[in-house]
């Protein structure tokens, strides 16, 4: 048995750990002081999270990085509200 298989029985908690890391990074940030357009589906906190996730992404183009970070943010938010769906709309924030 390889060393990688020794811990394979557990449940993957990567989204939980990612959310905890983002919360740690944003500790002390007052997102309530930041306002976006009224019709914007992003919140300042999730916008900052998406920016970090884009930087950390291994995707090769900005559009792919945006799509990946948007999927992660939608998953981490855990609600039915989908953030802006196009890279163009995201840039206009």
PyMOL Python script that loads the backbone (N, CA, C, O; Angstrom):
from pymol import cmd

cmd.read_pdbstr("""\
ATOM      1  N   UNK A   1       0.859  -1.181   0.000  1.00  0.00           N
ATOM      2  CA  UNK A   1       0.000   0.000   0.000  1.00  0.00           C
ATOM      3  C   UNK A   1       0.903   1.241   0.000  1.00  0.00           C
ATOM      4  O   UNK A   1       1.813   1.360   0.820  1.00  0.00           O
ATOM      5  N   UNK A   2       0.636   2.157  -0.929  1.00  0.00           N
ATOM      6  CA  UNK A   2       1.447   3.371  -0.983  1.00  0.00           C
ATOM      7  C   UNK A   2       1.071   4.296   0.169  1.00  0.00           C
ATOM      8  O   UNK A   2      -0.008   4.181   0.751  1.00  0.00           O
ATOM      9  N   UNK A   3       1.973   5.207   0.483  1.00  0.00           N
ATOM     10  CA  UNK A   3       1.703   6.142   1.575  1.00  0.00           C
ATOM     11  C   UNK A   3       0.506   7.035   1.270  1.00  0.00           C
ATOM     12  O   UNK A   3      -0.141   7.528   2.193  1.00  0.00           O
ATOM     13  N   UNK A   4       0.199   7.252  -0.009  1.00  0.00           N
ATOM     14  CA  UNK A   4      -0.942   8.087  -0.373  1.00  0.00           C
ATOM     15  C   UNK A   4      -2.264   7.408  -0.062  1.00  0.00           C
ATOM     16  O   UNK A   4      -3.260   8.084   0.194  1.00  0.00           O
ATOM     17  N   UNK A   5      -2.289   6.099  -0.079  1.00  0.00           N
ATOM     18  CA  UNK A   5      -3.521   5.358   0.179  1.00  0.00           C
ATOM     19  C   UNK A   5      -3.831   5.195   1.661  1.00  0.00           C
ATOM     20  O   UNK A   5      -4.941   4.797   2.015  1.00  0.00           O
ATOM     21  N   UNK A   6      -2.893   5.488   2.515  1.00  0.00           N
ATOM     22  CA  UNK A   6      -3.087   5.258   3.940  1.00  0.00           C
ATOM     23  C   UNK A   6      -4.183   6.137   4.532  1.00  0.00           C
ATOM     24  O   UNK A   6      -4.829   5.750   5.506  1.00  0.00           O
ATOM     25  N   UNK A   7      -4.396   7.305   3.957  1.00  0.00           N
ATOM     26  CA  UNK A   7      -5.399   8.228   4.501  1.00  0.00           C
ATOM     27  C   UNK A   7      -6.602   8.374   3.572  1.00  0.00           C
ATOM     28  O   UNK A   7      -7.407   9.288   3.745  1.00  0.00           O
ATOM     29  N   UNK A   8      -6.731   7.497   2.605  1.00  0.00           N
ATOM     30  CA  UNK A   8      -7.771   7.627   1.589  1.00  0.00           C
ATOM     31  C   UNK A   8      -9.171   7.336   2.118  1.00  0.00           C
ATOM     32  O   UNK A   8     -10.146   7.655   1.439  1.00  0.00           O
ATOM     33  N   UNK A   9      -9.310   6.744   3.298  1.00  0.00           N
ATOM     34  CA  UNK A   9     -10.622   6.398   3.819  1.00  0.00           C
ATOM     35  C   UNK A   9     -11.417   7.584   4.316  1.00  0.00           C
ATOM     36  O   UNK A   9     -12.632   7.476   4.479  1.00  0.00           O
ATOM     37  N   UNK A  10     -10.779   8.708   4.562  1.00  0.00           N
ATOM     38  CA  UNK A  10     -11.454   9.878   5.109  1.00  0.00           C
ATOM     39  C   UNK A  10     -12.185  10.677   4.045  1.00  0.00           C
ATOM     40  O   UNK A  10     -11.951  10.512   2.848  1.00  0.00           O
ATOM     41  N   UNK A  11     -13.058  11.530   4.496  1.00  0.00           N
ATOM     42  CA  UNK A  11     -13.812  12.407   3.613  1.00  0.00           C
ATOM     43  C   UNK A  11     -12.932  13.602   3.268  1.00  0.00           C
ATOM     44  O   UNK A  11     -12.283  14.176   4.142  1.00  0.00           O
ATOM     45  N   UNK A  12     -12.912  13.969   2.002  1.00  0.00           N
ATOM     46  CA  UNK A  12     -12.148  15.147   1.602  1.00  0.00           C
ATOM     47  C   UNK A  12     -12.865  16.395   2.091  1.00  0.00           C
ATOM     48  O   UNK A  12     -14.072  16.558   1.907  1.00  0.00           O
ATOM     49  N   UNK A  13     -12.106  17.252   2.706  1.00  0.00           N
ATOM     50  CA  UNK A  13     -12.670  18.480   3.256  1.00  0.00           C
ATOM     51  C   UNK A  13     -12.009  19.702   2.635  1.00  0.00           C
ATOM     52  O   UNK A  13     -11.919  20.751   3.274  1.00  0.00           O
ATOM     53  N   UNK A  14     -11.552  19.578   1.408  1.00  0.00           N
ATOM     54  CA  UNK A  14     -10.842  20.674   0.769  1.00  0.00           C
ATOM     55  C   UNK A  14     -11.631  21.981   0.745  1.00  0.00           C
ATOM     56  O   UNK A  14     -11.059  23.024   1.063  1.00  0.00           O
ATOM     57  N   UNK A  15     -12.930  21.979   0.381  1.00  0.00           N
ATOM     58  CA  UNK A  15     -13.670  23.242   0.398  1.00  0.00           C
ATOM     59  C   UNK A  15     -13.727  23.865   1.795  1.00  0.00           C
ATOM     60  O   UNK A  15     -13.666  25.086   1.937  1.00  0.00           O
ATOM     61  N   UNK A  16     -13.843  23.034   2.809  1.00  0.00           N
ATOM     62  CA  UNK A  16     -13.878  23.544   4.184  1.00  0.00           C
ATOM     63  C   UNK A  16     -12.556  24.220   4.514  1.00  0.00           C
ATOM     64  O   UNK A  16     -12.535  25.309   5.089  1.00  0.00           O
ATOM     65  N   UNK A  17     -11.455  23.573   4.149  1.00  0.00           N
ATOM     66  CA  UNK A  17     -10.135  24.139   4.432  1.00  0.00           C
ATOM     67  C   UNK A  17      -9.889  25.403   3.620  1.00  0.00           C
ATOM     68  O   UNK A  17      -9.287  26.354   4.120  1.00  0.00           O
ATOM     69  N   UNK A  18     -10.345  25.422   2.386  1.00  0.00           N
ATOM     70  CA  UNK A  18     -10.193  26.611   1.556  1.00  0.00           C
ATOM     71  C   UNK A  18     -10.978  27.774   2.145  1.00  0.00           C
ATOM     72  O   UNK A  18     -10.475  28.896   2.205  1.00  0.00           O
ATOM     73  N   UNK A  19     -12.201  27.514   2.576  1.00  0.00           N
ATOM     74  CA  UNK A  19     -13.015  28.559   3.188  1.00  0.00           C
ATOM     75  C   UNK A  19     -12.365  29.071   4.470  1.00  0.00           C
ATOM     76  O   UNK A  19     -12.357  30.277   4.718  1.00  0.00           O
ATOM     77  N   UNK A  20     -11.826  28.179   5.280  1.00  0.00           N
ATOM     78  CA  UNK A  20     -11.131  28.592   6.503  1.00  0.00           C
ATOM     79  C   UNK A  20      -9.914  29.450   6.174  1.00  0.00           C
ATOM     80  O   UNK A  20      -9.647  30.434   6.865  1.00  0.00           O
ATOM     81  N   UNK A  21      -9.179  29.090   5.134  1.00  0.00           N
ATOM     82  CA  UNK A  21      -8.005  29.869   4.735  1.00  0.00           C
ATOM     83  C   UNK A  21      -8.415  31.264   4.276  1.00  0.00           C
ATOM     84  O   UNK A  21      -7.764  32.249   4.625  1.00  0.00           O
ATOM     85  N   UNK A  22      -9.488  31.353   3.497  1.00  0.00           N
ATOM     86  CA  UNK A  22      -9.965  32.660   3.046  1.00  0.00           C
ATOM     87  C   UNK A  22     -10.441  33.502   4.222  1.00  0.00           C
ATOM     88  O   UNK A  22     -10.172  34.702   4.272  1.00  0.00           O
ATOM     89  N   UNK A  23     -11.141  32.892   5.162  1.00  0.00           N
ATOM     90  CA  UNK A  23     -11.592  33.627   6.348  1.00  0.00           C
ATOM     91  C   UNK A  23     -10.401  34.140   7.145  1.00  0.00           C
ATOM     92  O   UNK A  23     -10.431  35.254   7.667  1.00  0.00           O
ATOM     93  N   UNK A  24      -9.352  33.327   7.239  1.00  0.00           N
ATOM     94  CA  UNK A  24      -8.146  33.749   7.958  1.00  0.00           C
ATOM     95  C   UNK A  24      -7.484  34.924   7.238  1.00  0.00           C
ATOM     96  O   UNK A  24      -7.063  35.887   7.879  1.00  0.00           O
ATOM     97  N   UNK A  25      -7.392  34.848   5.910  1.00  0.00           N
ATOM     98  CA  UNK A  25      -6.777  35.926   5.140  1.00  0.00           C
ATOM     99  C   UNK A  25      -7.563  37.229   5.252  1.00  0.00           C
ATOM    100  O   UNK A  25      -6.979  38.313   5.254  1.00  0.00           O
ATOM    101  N   UNK A  26      -8.882  37.122   5.345  1.00  0.00           N
ATOM    102  CA  UNK A  26      -9.732  38.309   5.373  1.00  0.00           C
ATOM    103  C   UNK A  26     -10.037  38.806   6.783  1.00  0.00           C
ATOM    104  O   UNK A  26     -10.775  39.776   6.952  1.00  0.00           O
ATOM    105  N   UNK A  27      -9.482  38.160   7.777  1.00  0.00           N
ATOM    106  CA  UNK A  27      -9.739  38.566   9.160  1.00  0.00           C
ATOM    107  C   UNK A  27      -9.330  40.032   9.330  1.00  0.00           C
ATOM    108  O   UNK A  27      -8.222  40.423   8.963  1.00  0.00           O
ATOM    109  N   UNK A  28     -10.216  40.817   9.877  1.00  0.00           N
ATOM    110  CA  UNK A  28      -9.956  42.230  10.114  1.00  0.00           C
ATOM    111  C   UNK A  28     -10.316  43.145   8.955  1.00  0.00           C
ATOM    112  O   UNK A  28     -10.283  44.367   9.103  1.00  0.00           O
ATOM    113  N   UNK A  29     -10.658  42.579   7.810  1.00  0.00           N
ATOM    114  CA  UNK A  29     -11.044  43.395   6.655  1.00  0.00           C
ATOM    115  C   UNK A  29     -12.501  43.801   6.816  1.00  0.00           C
ATOM    116  O   UNK A  29     -13.357  42.961   7.093  1.00  0.00           O
ATOM    117  N   UNK A  30     -12.781  45.078   6.645  1.00  0.00           N
ATOM    118  CA  UNK A  30     -14.154  45.582   6.793  1.00  0.00           C
ATOM    119  C   UNK A  30     -14.815  45.679   5.423  1.00  0.00           C
ATOM    120  O   UNK A  30     -14.840  46.740   4.800  1.00  0.00           O
ATOM    121  N   UNK A  31     -15.335  44.580   4.981  1.00  0.00           N
ATOM    122  CA  UNK A  31     -15.976  44.541   3.666  1.00  0.00           C
ATOM    123  C   UNK A  31     -17.258  45.364   3.648  1.00  0.00           C
ATOM    124  O   UNK A  31     -17.702  45.774   2.575  1.00  0.00           O
ATOM    125  N   UNK A  32     -17.854  45.613   4.788  1.00  0.00           N
ATOM    126  CA  UNK A  32     -19.100  46.387   4.841  1.00  0.00           C
ATOM    127  C   UNK A  32     -18.883  47.832   4.396  1.00  0.00           C
ATOM    128  O   UNK A  32     -19.845  48.526   4.068  1.00  0.00           O
ATOM    129  N   UNK A  33     -17.643  48.289   4.382  1.00  0.00           N
ATOM    130  CA  UNK A  33     -17.350  49.661   3.962  1.00  0.00           C
ATOM    131  C   UNK A  33     -17.193  49.786   2.447  1.00  0.00           C
ATOM    132  O   UNK A  33     -17.026  50.889   1.925  1.00  0.00           O
ATOM    133  N   UNK A  34     -17.245  48.673   1.758  1.00  0.00           N
ATOM    134  CA  UNK A  34     -17.088  48.662   0.303  1.00  0.00           C
ATOM    135  C   UNK A  34     -18.460  48.491  -0.331  1.00  0.00           C
ATOM    136  O   UNK A  34     -19.221  47.598   0.043  1.00  0.00           O
ATOM    137  N   UNK A  35     -18.769  49.350  -1.289  1.00  0.00           N
ATOM    138  CA  UNK A  35     -20.066  49.223  -1.963  1.00  0.00           C
ATOM    139  C   UNK A  35     -19.845  48.930  -3.445  1.00  0.00           C
ATOM    140  O   UNK A  35     -18.903  49.421  -4.067  1.00  0.00           O
ATOM    141  N   UNK A  36     -20.733  48.126  -3.977  1.00  0.00           N
ATOM    142  CA  UNK A  36     -20.726  47.790  -5.394  1.00  0.00           C
ATOM    143  C   UNK A  36     -22.042  48.255  -5.997  1.00  0.00           C
ATOM    144  O   UNK A  36     -22.933  48.708  -5.279  1.00  0.00           O
ATOM    145  N   UNK A  37     -22.164  48.145  -7.301  1.00  0.00           N
ATOM    146  CA  UNK A  37     -23.414  48.545  -7.953  1.00  0.00           C
ATOM    147  C   UNK A  37     -24.582  47.768  -7.369  1.00  0.00           C
ATOM    148  O   UNK A  37     -24.418  46.636  -6.913  1.00  0.00           O
ATOM    149  N   UNK A  38     -25.760  48.376  -7.384  1.00  0.00           N
ATOM    150  CA  UNK A  38     -26.957  47.741  -6.822  1.00  0.00           C
ATOM    151  C   UNK A  38     -27.324  46.437  -7.527  1.00  0.00           C
ATOM    152  O   UNK A  38     -27.846  45.518  -6.897  1.00  0.00           O
ATOM    153  N   UNK A  39     -27.057  46.353  -8.818  1.00  0.00           N
ATOM    154  CA  UNK A  39     -27.431  45.152  -9.568  1.00  0.00           C
ATOM    155  C   UNK A  39     -26.327  44.087  -9.577  1.00  0.00           C
ATOM    156  O   UNK A  39     -26.425  43.094 -10.298  1.00  0.00           O
ATOM    157  N   UNK A  40     -25.300  44.295  -8.789  1.00  0.00           N
ATOM    158  CA  UNK A  40     -24.172  43.364  -8.750  1.00  0.00           C
ATOM    159  C   UNK A  40     -24.510  42.134  -7.907  1.00  0.00           C
ATOM    160  O   UNK A  40     -25.030  42.261  -6.798  1.00  0.00           O
ATOM    161  N   UNK A  41     -24.215  40.950  -8.432  1.00  0.00           N
ATOM    162  CA  UNK A  41     -24.486  39.712  -7.693  1.00  0.00           C
ATOM    163  C   UNK A  41     -23.285  39.270  -6.861  1.00  0.00           C
ATOM    164  O   UNK A  41     -23.368  38.280  -6.134  1.00  0.00           O
ATOM    165  N   UNK A  42     -22.185  39.985  -6.960  1.00  0.00           N
ATOM    166  CA  UNK A  42     -21.004  39.696  -6.141  1.00  0.00           C
ATOM    167  C   UNK A  42     -21.072  40.518  -4.866  1.00  0.00           C
ATOM    168  O   UNK A  42     -21.603  41.629  -4.869  1.00  0.00           O
ATOM    169  N   UNK A  43     -20.547  39.988  -3.791  1.00  0.00           N
ATOM    170  CA  UNK A  43     -20.338  40.778  -2.581  1.00  0.00           C
ATOM    171  C   UNK A  43     -18.852  41.124  -2.542  1.00  0.00           C
ATOM    172  O   UNK A  43     -18.044  40.422  -3.151  1.00  0.00           O
ATOM    173  N   UNK A  44     -18.480  42.185  -1.843  1.00  0.00           N
ATOM    174  CA  UNK A  44     -17.054  42.528  -1.771  1.00  0.00           C
ATOM    175  C   UNK A  44     -16.182  41.375  -1.261  1.00  0.00           C
ATOM    176  O   UNK A  44     -15.074  41.168  -1.755  1.00  0.00           O
ATOM    177  N   UNK A  45     -16.678  40.636  -0.285  1.00  0.00           N
ATOM    178  CA  UNK A  45     -15.899  39.507   0.257  1.00  0.00           C
ATOM    179  C   UNK A  45     -15.667  38.433  -0.803  1.00  0.00           C
ATOM    180  O   UNK A  45     -14.550  37.939  -0.955  1.00  0.00           O
ATOM    181  N   UNK A  46     -16.721  38.069  -1.537  1.00  0.00           N
ATOM    182  CA  UNK A  46     -16.570  37.023  -2.544  1.00  0.00           C
ATOM    183  C   UNK A  46     -15.822  37.521  -3.768  1.00  0.00           C
ATOM    184  O   UNK A  46     -15.188  36.731  -4.468  1.00  0.00           O
ATOM    185  N   UNK A  47     -15.884  38.806  -4.035  1.00  0.00           N
ATOM    186  CA  UNK A  47     -15.098  39.390  -5.119  1.00  0.00           C
ATOM    187  C   UNK A  47     -13.605  39.286  -4.798  1.00  0.00           C
ATOM    188  O   UNK A  47     -12.803  38.930  -5.662  1.00  0.00           O
ATOM    189  N   UNK A  48     -13.241  39.595  -3.562  1.00  0.00           N
ATOM    190  CA  UNK A  48     -11.843  39.465  -3.130  1.00  0.00           C
ATOM    191  C   UNK A  48     -11.405  38.002  -3.150  1.00  0.00           C
ATOM    192  O   UNK A  48     -10.282  37.693  -3.550  1.00  0.00           O
ATOM    193  N   UNK A  49     -12.286  37.108  -2.722  1.00  0.00           N
ATOM    194  CA  UNK A  49     -11.967  35.680  -2.743  1.00  0.00           C
ATOM    195  C   UNK A  49     -11.740  35.209  -4.180  1.00  0.00           C
ATOM    196  O   UNK A  49     -10.803  34.457  -4.446  1.00  0.00           O
ATOM    197  N   UNK A  50     -12.591  35.646  -5.100  1.00  0.00           N
ATOM    198  CA  UNK A  50     -12.438  35.250  -6.501  1.00  0.00           C
ATOM    199  C   UNK A  50     -11.119  35.764  -7.070  1.00  0.00           C
ATOM    200  O   UNK A  50     -10.467  35.071  -7.851  1.00  0.00           O
ATOM    201  N   UNK A  51     -10.727  36.971  -6.684  1.00  0.00           N
ATOM    202  CA  UNK A  51      -9.448  37.512  -7.157  1.00  0.00           C
ATOM    203  C   UNK A  51      -8.280  36.656  -6.669  1.00  0.00           C
ATOM    204  O   UNK A  51      -7.365  36.358  -7.436  1.00  0.00           O
ATOM    205  N   UNK A  52      -8.308  36.267  -5.414  1.00  0.00           N
ATOM    206  CA  UNK A  52      -7.251  35.399  -4.888  1.00  0.00           C
ATOM    207  C   UNK A  52      -7.252  34.039  -5.575  1.00  0.00           C
ATOM    208  O   UNK A  52      -6.197  33.512  -5.927  1.00  0.00           O
ATOM    209  N   UNK A  53      -8.424  33.481  -5.761  1.00  0.00           N
ATOM    210  CA  UNK A  53      -8.526  32.174  -6.406  1.00  0.00           C
ATOM    211  C   UNK A  53      -8.039  32.229  -7.851  1.00  0.00           C
ATOM    212  O   UNK A  53      -7.447  31.268  -8.343  1.00  0.00           O
ATOM    213  N   UNK A  54      -8.286  33.353  -8.534  1.00  0.00           N
ATOM    214  CA  UNK A  54      -7.787  33.507  -9.904  1.00  0.00           C
ATOM    215  C   UNK A  54      -6.264  33.526  -9.928  1.00  0.00           C
ATOM    216  O   UNK A  54      -5.642  32.913 -10.795  1.00  0.00           O
ATOM    217  N   UNK A  55      -5.673  34.227  -8.981  1.00  0.00           N
ATOM    218  CA  UNK A  55      -4.213  34.305  -8.918  1.00  0.00           C
ATOM    219  C   UNK A  55      -3.609  32.933  -8.658  1.00  0.00           C
ATOM    220  O   UNK A  55      -2.580  32.587  -9.238  1.00  0.00           O
ATOM    221  N   UNK A  56      -4.236  32.157  -7.796  1.00  0.00           N
ATOM    222  CA  UNK A  56      -3.721  30.836  -7.426  1.00  0.00           C
ATOM    223  C   UNK A  56      -4.040  29.761  -8.457  1.00  0.00           C
ATOM    224  O   UNK A  56      -3.504  28.656  -8.382  1.00  0.00           O
ATOM    225  N   UNK A  57      -4.899  30.067  -9.412  1.00  0.00           N
ATOM    226  CA  UNK A  57      -5.356  29.065 -10.377  1.00  0.00           C
ATOM    227  C   UNK A  57      -4.231  28.645 -11.317  1.00  0.00           C
ATOM    228  O   UNK A  57      -3.344  29.434 -11.643  1.00  0.00           O
ATOM    229  N   UNK A  58      -4.284  27.417 -11.734  1.00  0.00           N
ATOM    230  CA  UNK A  58      -3.317  26.908 -12.693  1.00  0.00           C
ATOM    231  C   UNK A  58      -3.807  26.977 -14.131  1.00  0.00           C
ATOM    232  O   UNK A  58      -3.136  26.488 -15.040  1.00  0.00           O
ATOM    233  N   UNK A  59      -4.969  27.579 -14.341  1.00  0.00           N
ATOM    234  CA  UNK A  59      -5.525  27.674 -15.694  1.00  0.00           C
ATOM    235  C   UNK A  59      -4.650  28.595 -16.542  1.00  0.00           C
ATOM    236  O   UNK A  59      -3.956  29.459 -16.006  1.00  0.00           O
ATOM    237  N   UNK A  60      -4.681  28.413 -17.861  1.00  0.00           N
ATOM    238  CA  UNK A  60      -3.747  29.139 -18.728  1.00  0.00           C
ATOM    239  C   UNK A  60      -4.254  30.497 -19.219  1.00  0.00           C
ATOM    240  O   UNK A  60      -3.441  31.356 -19.562  1.00  0.00           O
ATOM    241  N   UNK A  61      -5.572  30.718 -19.263  1.00  0.00           N
ATOM    242  CA  UNK A  61      -6.085  32.009 -19.731  1.00  0.00           C
ATOM    243  C   UNK A  61      -6.884  32.685 -18.622  1.00  0.00           C
ATOM    244  O   UNK A  61      -7.328  32.044 -17.669  1.00  0.00           O
ATOM    245  N   UNK A  62      -7.055  33.999 -18.774  1.00  0.00           N
ATOM    246  CA  UNK A  62      -7.830  34.743 -17.776  1.00  0.00           C
ATOM    247  C   UNK A  62      -9.280  34.279 -17.736  1.00  0.00           C
ATOM    248  O   UNK A  62      -9.872  34.179 -16.662  1.00  0.00           O
ATOM    249  N   UNK A  63      -9.848  33.999 -18.893  1.00  0.00           N
ATOM    250  CA  UNK A  63     -11.238  33.516 -18.925  1.00  0.00           C
ATOM    251  C   UNK A  63     -11.375  32.180 -18.204  1.00  0.00           C
ATOM    252  O   UNK A  63     -12.339  31.965 -17.470  1.00  0.00           O
ATOM    253  N   UNK A  64     -10.415  31.282 -18.411  1.00  0.00           N
ATOM    254  CA  UNK A  64     -10.455  29.992 -17.713  1.00  0.00           C
ATOM    255  C   UNK A  64     -10.274  30.187 -16.209  1.00  0.00           C
ATOM    256  O   UNK A  64     -10.930  29.525 -15.405  1.00  0.00           O
ATOM    257  N   UNK A  65      -9.389  31.091 -15.844  1.00  0.00           N
ATOM    258  CA  UNK A  65      -9.185  31.383 -14.419  1.00  0.00           C
ATOM    259  C   UNK A  65     -10.451  31.966 -13.803  1.00  0.00           C
ATOM    260  O   UNK A  65     -10.826  31.614 -12.685  1.00  0.00           O
ATOM    261  N   UNK A  66     -11.113  32.867 -14.549  1.00  0.00           N
ATOM    262  CA  UNK A  66     -12.363  33.435 -14.059  1.00  0.00           C
ATOM    263  C   UNK A  66     -13.409  32.348 -13.872  1.00  0.00           C
ATOM    264  O   UNK A  66     -14.070  32.291 -12.835  1.00  0.00           O
ATOM    265  N   UNK A  67     -13.561  31.485 -14.870  1.00  0.00           N
ATOM    266  CA  UNK A  67     -14.568  30.414 -14.791  1.00  0.00           C
ATOM    267  C   UNK A  67     -14.297  29.506 -13.596  1.00  0.00           C
ATOM    268  O   UNK A  67     -15.224  29.120 -12.883  1.00  0.00           O
ATOM    269  N   UNK A  68     -13.048  29.170 -13.381  1.00  0.00           N
ATOM    270  CA  UNK A  68     -12.680  28.299 -12.262  1.00  0.00           C
ATOM    271  C   UNK A  68     -12.962  28.989 -10.925  1.00  0.00           C
ATOM    272  O   UNK A  68     -13.543  28.384 -10.025  1.00  0.00           O
ATOM    273  N   UNK A  69     -12.551  30.251 -10.797  1.00  0.00           N
ATOM    274  CA  UNK A  69     -12.773  30.964  -9.530  1.00  0.00           C
ATOM    275  C   UNK A  69     -14.262  31.185  -9.285  1.00  0.00           C
ATOM    276  O   UNK A  69     -14.713  31.137  -8.140  1.00  0.00           O
ATOM    277  N   UNK A  70     -15.030  31.427 -10.349  1.00  0.00           N
ATOM    278  CA  UNK A  70     -16.481  31.610 -10.205  1.00  0.00           C
ATOM    279  C   UNK A  70     -17.143  30.329  -9.705  1.00  0.00           C
ATOM    280  O   UNK A  70     -18.004  30.375  -8.827  1.00  0.00           O
ATOM    281  N   UNK A  71     -16.741  29.180 -10.265  1.00  0.00           N
ATOM    282  CA  UNK A  71     -17.286  27.894  -9.805  1.00  0.00           C
ATOM    283  C   UNK A  71     -16.952  27.657  -8.334  1.00  0.00           C
ATOM    284  O   UNK A  71     -17.804  27.218  -7.562  1.00  0.00           O
ATOM    285  N   UNK A  72     -15.714  27.949  -7.950  1.00  0.00           N
ATOM    286  CA  UNK A  72     -15.317  27.759  -6.552  1.00  0.00           C
ATOM    287  C   UNK A  72     -16.104  28.674  -5.621  1.00  0.00           C
ATOM    288  O   UNK A  72     -16.575  28.239  -4.570  1.00  0.00           O
ATOM    289  N   UNK A  73     -16.247  29.938  -6.004  1.00  0.00           N
ATOM    290  CA  UNK A  73     -16.999  30.883  -5.172  1.00  0.00           C
ATOM    291  C   UNK A  73     -18.449  30.430  -5.044  1.00  0.00           C
ATOM    292  O   UNK A  73     -19.013  30.460  -3.950  1.00  0.00           O
ATOM    293  N   UNK A  74     -19.052  30.015  -6.144  1.00  0.00           N
ATOM    294  CA  UNK A  74     -20.442  29.542  -6.089  1.00  0.00           C
ATOM    295  C   UNK A  74     -20.557  28.344  -5.155  1.00  0.00           C
ATOM    296  O   UNK A  74     -21.521  28.235  -4.397  1.00  0.00           O
ATOM    297  N   UNK A  75     -19.582  27.448  -5.207  1.00  0.00           N
ATOM    298  CA  UNK A  75     -19.601  26.268  -4.327  1.00  0.00           C
ATOM    299  C   UNK A  75     -19.391  26.669  -2.865  1.00  0.00           C
ATOM    300  O   UNK A  75     -20.086  26.175  -1.978  1.00  0.00           O
ATOM    301  N   UNK A  76     -18.445  27.552  -2.619  1.00  0.00           N
ATOM    302  CA  UNK A  76     -18.143  27.951  -1.241  1.00  0.00           C
ATOM    303  C   UNK A  76     -19.273  28.763  -0.623  1.00  0.00           C
ATOM    304  O   UNK A  76     -19.526  28.662   0.578  1.00  0.00           O
ATOM    305  N   UNK A  77     -19.961  29.574  -1.442  1.00  0.00           N
ATOM    306  CA  UNK A  77     -21.078  30.372  -0.919  1.00  0.00           C
ATOM    307  C   UNK A  77     -22.192  29.480  -0.414  1.00  0.00           C
ATOM    308  O   UNK A  77     -22.815  29.766   0.608  1.00  0.00           O
ATOM    309  N   UNK A  78     -22.439  28.400  -1.132  1.00  0.00           N
ATOM    310  CA  UNK A  78     -23.446  27.448  -0.698  1.00  0.00           C
ATOM    311  C   UNK A  78     -24.877  27.920  -0.850  1.00  0.00           C
ATOM    312  O   UNK A  78     -25.782  27.336  -0.254  1.00  0.00           O
ATOM    313  N   UNK A  79     -25.105  28.962  -1.634  1.00  0.00           N
ATOM    314  CA  UNK A  79     -26.482  29.401  -1.863  1.00  0.00           C
ATOM    315  C   UNK A  79     -26.806  29.269  -3.349  1.00  0.00           C
ATOM    316  O   UNK A  79     -25.970  28.829  -4.139  1.00  0.00           O
ATOM    317  N   UNK A  80     -28.007  29.649  -3.715  1.00  0.00           N
ATOM    318  CA  UNK A  80     -28.448  29.498  -5.099  1.00  0.00           C
ATOM    319  C   UNK A  80     -28.113  30.696  -5.974  1.00  0.00           C
ATOM    320  O   UNK A  80     -28.339  30.654  -7.184  1.00  0.00           O
ATOM    321  N   UNK A  81     -27.580  31.762  -5.389  1.00  0.00           N
ATOM    322  CA  UNK A  81     -27.256  32.961  -6.152  1.00  0.00           C
ATOM    323  C   UNK A  81     -25.950  32.728  -6.900  1.00  0.00           C
ATOM    324  O   UNK A  81     -24.912  32.470  -6.291  1.00  0.00           O
ATOM    325  N   UNK A  82     -26.011  32.821  -8.212  1.00  0.00           N
ATOM    326  CA  UNK A  82     -24.814  32.661  -9.030  1.00  0.00           C
ATOM    327  C   UNK A  82     -24.195  34.032  -9.276  1.00  0.00           C
ATOM    328  O   UNK A  82     -24.890  34.946  -9.719  1.00  0.00           O
ATOM    329  N   UNK A  83     -22.913  34.191  -8.999  1.00  0.00           N
ATOM    330  CA  UNK A  83     -22.264  35.474  -9.279  1.00  0.00           C
ATOM    331  C   UNK A  83     -22.185  35.719 -10.781  1.00  0.00           C
ATOM    332  O   UNK A  83     -22.399  34.802 -11.574  1.00  0.00           O
ATOM    333  N   UNK A  84     -21.879  36.950 -11.172  1.00  0.00           N
ATOM    334  CA  UNK A  84     -21.815  37.359 -12.576  1.00  0.00           C
ATOM    335  C   UNK A  84     -21.204  36.260 -13.425  1.00  0.00           C
ATOM    336  O   UNK A  84     -20.173  35.684 -13.079  1.00  0.00           O
ATOM    337  N   UNK A  85     -21.859  35.979 -14.546  1.00  0.00           N
ATOM    338  CA  UNK A  85     -21.485  34.811 -15.316  1.00  0.00           C
ATOM    339  C   UNK A  85     -20.485  35.023 -16.425  1.00  0.00           C
ATOM    340  O   UNK A  85     -19.975  34.045 -16.972  1.00  0.00           O
ATOM    341  N   UNK A  86     -20.182  36.256 -16.780  1.00  0.00           N
ATOM    342  CA  UNK A  86     -19.233  36.462 -17.864  1.00  0.00           C
ATOM    343  C   UNK A  86     -18.030  37.251 -17.363  1.00  0.00           C
ATOM    344  O   UNK A  86     -18.122  38.036 -16.419  1.00  0.00           O
ATOM    345  N   UNK A  87     -16.919  37.021 -18.016  1.00  0.00           N
ATOM    346  CA  UNK A  87     -15.697  37.737 -17.653  1.00  0.00           C
ATOM    347  C   UNK A  87     -15.870  39.227 -17.917  1.00  0.00           C
ATOM    348  O   UNK A  87     -15.374  40.049 -17.148  1.00  0.00           O
ATOM    349  N   UNK A  88     -16.574  39.590 -19.004  1.00  0.00           N
ATOM    350  CA  UNK A  88     -16.824  40.997 -19.327  1.00  0.00           C
ATOM    351  C   UNK A  88     -17.611  41.680 -18.219  1.00  0.00           C
ATOM    352  O   UNK A  88     -17.264  42.784 -17.799  1.00  0.00           O
ATOM    353  N   UNK A  89     -18.669  41.031 -17.741  1.00  0.00           N
ATOM    354  CA  UNK A  89     -19.471  41.612 -16.659  1.00  0.00           C
ATOM    355  C   UNK A  89     -18.638  41.747 -15.396  1.00  0.00           C
ATOM    356  O   UNK A  89     -18.763  42.729 -14.664  1.00  0.00           O
ATOM    357  N   UNK A  90     -17.801  40.772 -15.143  1.00  0.00           N
ATOM    358  CA  UNK A  90     -16.943  40.806 -13.963  1.00  0.00           C
ATOM    359  C   UNK A  90     -15.987  41.993 -14.028  1.00  0.00           C
ATOM    360  O   UNK A  90     -15.756  42.658 -13.018  1.00  0.00           O
ATOM    361  N   UNK A  91     -15.431  42.263 -15.202  1.00  0.00           N
ATOM    362  CA  UNK A  91     -14.489  43.369 -15.353  1.00  0.00           C
ATOM    363  C   UNK A  91     -15.153  44.724 -15.160  1.00  0.00           C
ATOM    364  O   UNK A  91     -14.483  45.691 -14.795  1.00  0.00           O
ATOM    365  N   UNK A  92     -16.459  44.811 -15.399  1.00  0.00           N
ATOM    366  CA  UNK A  92     -17.170  46.084 -15.283  1.00  0.00           C
ATOM    367  C   UNK A  92     -17.556  46.426 -13.852  1.00  0.00           C
ATOM    368  O   UNK A  92     -18.118  47.492 -13.604  1.00  0.00           O
ATOM    369  N   UNK A  93     -17.265  45.539 -12.910  1.00  0.00           N
ATOM    370  CA  UNK A  93     -17.603  45.816 -11.521  1.00  0.00           C
ATOM    371  C   UNK A  93     -16.846  47.028 -11.066  1.00  0.00           C
ATOM    372  O   UNK A  93     -16.982  47.445  -9.915  1.00  0.00           O
TER     373      UNK A  93
END
""", "prot")
cmd.dss("prot")
cmd.show_as("cartoon", "prot")
cmd.util.cbc("prot")
cmd.orient("prot")
